[in-house]
């Protein structure tokens, strides 16, 4: 069985935005497009391309050399926000016993 192949080079912004529109893909932040799992497309600083980003790699120049880049930092921020949504908020414990009852 063959595995899915992902892009290994930056994709033109117009192509990605056309694809998103054609697929009626809900986009809340046009600079970060969430894909499956911990994979995203992050728009370049000049707005002309999208980089394919995972937690360990990015298709930008810095990513090609294994460096941490702003695109990977953006993914980390998205993942942290997602984890924060999952954590239940703990209410402070209160005693319902009248004063003096132990």
C-alpha positions in Angstrom: 0.0 0.0 0.0 1.4 3.4 -0.9 1.6 6.2 1.7 0.3 9.7 1.0 3.1 12.1 -0.1 3.1 15.7 1.2 4.5 18.8 -0.5 8.2 19.4 -0.1 8.4 22.9 -1.5 6.6 26.2 -0.9 3.2 26.4 -2.6 2.0 29.6 -4.3 -0.4 31.5 -2.1 -2.9 31.9 -5.0 -3.0 28.1 -5.6 -3.6 27.4 -1.9 -6.3 30.0 -1.5 -8.0 28.8 -4.6 -7.9 25.2 -3.3 -9.3 26.3 0.0 -12.2 28.2 -1.7 -13.0 25.3 -4.0 -13.0 22.8 -1.2 -15.1 25.2 0.9 -12.5 24.7 3.7 -13.3 26.7 6.8 -10.4 29.1 7.4 -10.5 31.1 10.6 -6.9 32.5 10.1 -5.8 32.8 6.5 -2.1 32.8 7.5 -2.4 29.3 9.1 -4.3 26.5 7.5 -4.8 23.5 9.7 -4.4 20.1 7.9 -4.7 16.6 9.3 -3.0 16.0 12.7 -0.1 18.3 13.6 0.4 19.5 10.0 -0.3 23.1 8.8 0.3 25.4 5.9 1.8 28.7 7.1 1.8 31.8 4.9 5.2 33.3 4.2 6.0 36.8 5.5 5.7 38.3 2.1 2.4 36.6 1.5 3.4 35.0 -1.8 3.6 31.3 -0.6 2.6 28.8 2.0 5.0 26.5 3.7 4.2 22.9 4.7 5.0 22.7 8.4 5.1 19.8 10.9 6.5 19.8 14.5 9.9 18.7 13.2 10.2 20.3 9.7 9.3 23.2 7.5 9.7 23.7 3.7 11.2 27.2 4.2 14.9 28.0 3.8 15.6 27.7 7.5 13.6 24.5 7.7 15.6 23.0 4.9 18.7 23.3 7.2 16.8 21.9 10.2 16.6 25.3 12.0 13.6 26.4 14.1 11.7 29.0 12.1 8.7 31.3 12.7 6.5 28.8 10.8 7.2 26.0 13.2 6.8 28.4 16.1 3.3 29.3 14.7 2.5 25.5 14.6 3.6 25.2 18.2 1.3 28.1 19.2 -1.6 26.4 17.5 -0.9 23.1 19.2 -0.6 24.8 22.6 -3.9 26.6 22.1 -5.6 23.3 21.1 -4.2 21.6 24.3 -5.4 24.5 26.4 -9.0 24.0 25.1 -8.9 20.4 26.1 -7.8 20.9 29.7 -10.7 21.1 32.2 -10.8 24.1 34.4 -10.7 23.2 38.0 -12.9 25.1 40.4 -11.5 25.9 43.8 -12.7 23.4 46.4 -15.1 24.8 48.9 -16.3 23.3 52.1 -20.0 23.2 52.6 -19.8 22.4 56.3 -20.9 25.2 58.6 -18.2 26.9 60.6 -16.9 24.8 63.5 -17.9 21.4 62.0 -14.9 19.3 61.2 
